[in-house]
Amino acid sequence: MLLLGLASAIVLPFASLFALDKVRMTPVQFGIFSVAASSSGVLFSVLIGQWTDSHGRRDGWLISSLIAGMVAYGVYAVSGTFSVIFCVAVSLAAMFSAAPAQFLARTYAN
């Protein structure tokens, strides 16, 4: 969790440079990408949070979301195609966005 949080802190400030320079997104594509990535992250966090709150099992989702984050950053490192980056952002990276909340819920749950 610490390493993926550190990776996010390093990667996210440079996301716009990566998108515009390496992936060659237009400003409109980057806007769509940003909105879709953020929205899907919120959606995944809410859905996973509701499921784990009602079922009480967080470990599987926490580990899955951490693995999804590792895979997402790995794909970002080797791919420069808009469609691939977009699909990873709205699926794997979005699933990773639920990890901090699940980690805290697991740590401080009654």
C-alpha positions in Angstrom: 0.0 0.0 0.0 2.8 2.4 0.9 4.7 1.7 -2.4 1.6 2.2 -4.5 0.7 5.4 -2.7 4.2 6.6 -3.3 3.9 5.6 -7.0 0.7 7.6 -7.3 2.4 10.6 -5.7 5.2 10.4 -8.2 3.1 9.6 -11.3 0.0 11.8 -11.0 1.7 15.2 -11.1 3.2 14.2 -14.5 0.0 12.6 -15.9 -0.8 15.5 -18.2 2.7 15.6 -19.6 2.6 11.8 -20.2 -0.8 12.1 -21.9 0.0 15.0 -24.1 3.7 14.2 -25.0 4.0 10.4 -25.0 0.4 9.3 -25.8 -0.2 12.4 -28.0 -3.7 13.1 -26.7 -5.4 16.2 -27.8 -6.6 18.6 -25.1 -10.2 17.3 -25.7 -9.0 13.7 -25.4 -7.2 14.5 -22.2 -10.3 16.2 -20.8 -12.4 13.1 -21.7 -9.8 10.8 -20.3 -9.5 12.8 -17.0 -13.3 12.9 -16.5 -13.7 9.2 -17.3 -10.8 8.1 -15.1 -12.0 10.2 -12.1 -15.6 9.2 -12.5 -14.9 5.5 -12.8 -12.6 5.7 -9.7 -15.4 7.2 -7.7 -17.9 4.6 -9.0 -15.5 1.7 -8.2 -14.9 3.0 -4.7 -18.6 3.4 -4.0 -19.5 0.0 -5.4 -16.7 -1.9 -3.7 -17.3 0.0 -0.4 -21.0 -0.9 -0.4 -20.2 -4.5 -1.1 -17.6 -4.8 1.6 -19.7 -2.9 4.1 -22.6 -5.3 3.6 -20.6 -8.5 3.4 -17.8 -7.7 5.9 -15.0 -9.2 3.8 -12.4 -6.6 2.7 -9.2 -8.6 2.3 -10.0 -10.0 -1.1 -11.0 -6.6 -2.5 -8.1 -4.9 -1.0 -5.6 -7.3 -2.4 -7.3 -7.3 -5.8 -7.3 -3.5 -6.0 -3.6 -3.4 -5.0 -2.8 -5.9 -7.8 -4.9 -3.9 -10.2 -2.9 -0.8 -9.3 0.4 -2.6 -9.9 -0.8 -3.9 -13.3 -2.2 -0.4 -14.3 1.1 1.3 -13.6 3.0 -1.4 -15.4 0.8 -0.9 -18.5 1.2 2.8 -18.3 5.0 2.3 -18.4 5.0 0.2 -21.6 2.0 1.5 -23.6 1.6 4.7 -25.5 -1.7 4.1 -27.1 -4.7 6.2 -26.2 -7.2 3.3 -26.3 -5.1 1.1 -24.1 -4.3 3.8 -21.6 -8.0 4.8 -21.5 -9.2 1.2 -20.9 -6.7 0.7 -18.1 -7.6 4.0 -16.5 -11.3 3.3 -16.3 -10.9 -0.3 -15.1 -7.6 -1.2 -13.3 -6.6 2.2 -12.1 -10.2 2.9 -11.1 -10.3 -0.3 -9.1 -7.0 0.8 -7.4 -8.7 4.0 -6.3 -10.7 1.9 -3.8 -7.6 0.6 -2.1 -7.0 3.4 0.4 -10.5 3.4 1.7 -10.6 -0.4 2.0 -7.3 -0.4 3.8 -8.5 2.1 6.3 -11.9 0.3 6.7 -10.0 -3.0 7.3 -7.7 -1.3 9.8 -10.3 0.5 11.8 -13.3 -1.7 11.5 -14.9 -2.9 14.7 
